[in-house]
Structures are given as structure tokens and as C-alpha cells.
Amino acid sequence: MSEGGAPPAWPAHLRPGALRLVRSSTSYDGTVAFYRDLVGLPVVGSFAGSFGEDGTIFGLPGTPTHLEVVRSRDSARAADRFDQIVFYLADEGAVARAIAPLLAAGLTPVDAVHPYWQANGAVVFLDPDGRGVVYAPWIYGSEPDPVDRTAGG
């Protein structure tokens, strides 16, 4: 938050109507199924053979912000430990509801790659490409991180 409590605005020279984050995937079919069926992201578009590429576009939740997963041509590419998507949720109950489909599918949370997530009560899973999917039990920017909260409130 900026001073006065208002969220910061886009710079005057940069006012996008939509924002897309793109990831390549060496496990494309499994990664699409993971985000669609287990994480529950809605598919808002897909393409095959478009300029030589296959991809799926997930809404976060709609099209103003979305995640595109593209089939990788580089099977040796490894995910960086900080290549994560973070879902900041209202509380521990919201995290439990969000991770229920992952647990029901037999997936197990992993140790967080950074102690910050564990210290703040987040739960981390890996997608089929080895990228972290973090479920945090507080809403960043709306309230202090759990480790930063005072005992009184």
C-alpha cells in the first residue's frame, strides 16, 4: 500500500488492459491438468500449432490477469527454486479448502524452498515441472505477514 492506504497505480506511461504471465512446460499435458483439475484455474483459451507453439491460457480468474503455459521444446530446462505462483488466501481454513483437491489426488506438500513460507504458515506443492505452488494463509498487502503481527493484534 502506498501512503494514505490507496493501492499504488500503474505508472502513467504503462496502463495495460491485461497482464499475461507465460511459462514454458516440459510436462505440458500434466501441467495443464494440474492447474485446471487440481488447482482449479479456469481455462480461458488454448491454441495448437499457433506459430509452431501449443499453449493453454488460465484466467486468474478472468482475462485481465492470466497465466499461459506453453509446451517447451527444451526438455532439459529445470525450474528455478523461486519460480512459484503464490495464492494469498484469507486464512488457514481457506488454505485447507484450496489444497483439498491436491491432497485427494495423493499429492503431498513439500518443504518450502525458502524459510519465509514455513515461518508464515504457507503450504507448498510442486507442479509437474517442479515449480512451486504456494498457498499462504493471509492476504499480502492487506495485512501484515503472520510473523510480523504483534501478539496484541
C-alpha positions, 0 to 999 in steps of 0.5 A: 500500500502506498501512503494514505492506504490507496493501492499504488497505480500503474505508472502513467506511461504503462496502463495495460488492459491485461497482464499475461504471465507465460511459462514454458512446460516440459510436462505440458499435458500434466501441467495443464491438468494440474492447474485446471483439475487440481488447482482449479484455474479456469481455462480461458483459451488454448491454441495448437500449432499457433506459430509452431507453439501449443499453449493453454491460457488460465484466467486468474480468474478472468482475462485481465490477469492470466497465466499461459503455459506453453509446451517447451521444446527444451526438455532439459530446462529445470525450474528455478527454486523461486519460480512459484505462483503464490495464492494469498488466501484469507486464512488457514481454513481457506488454505485447507479448502484450496489444497483439498483437491491436491491432497485427494489426488495423493499429492503431498506438500513439500518443504518450502524452498525458502524459510519465509513460507514455513515461518508464515504458515504457507503450504507448498506443492510442486507442479509437474515441472517442479515449480512451486505452488504456494498457498499462504494463509493471509492476504499480502498487502492487506495485512501484515505477514503472520510473523510480523503481527504483534501478539496484541493484534 
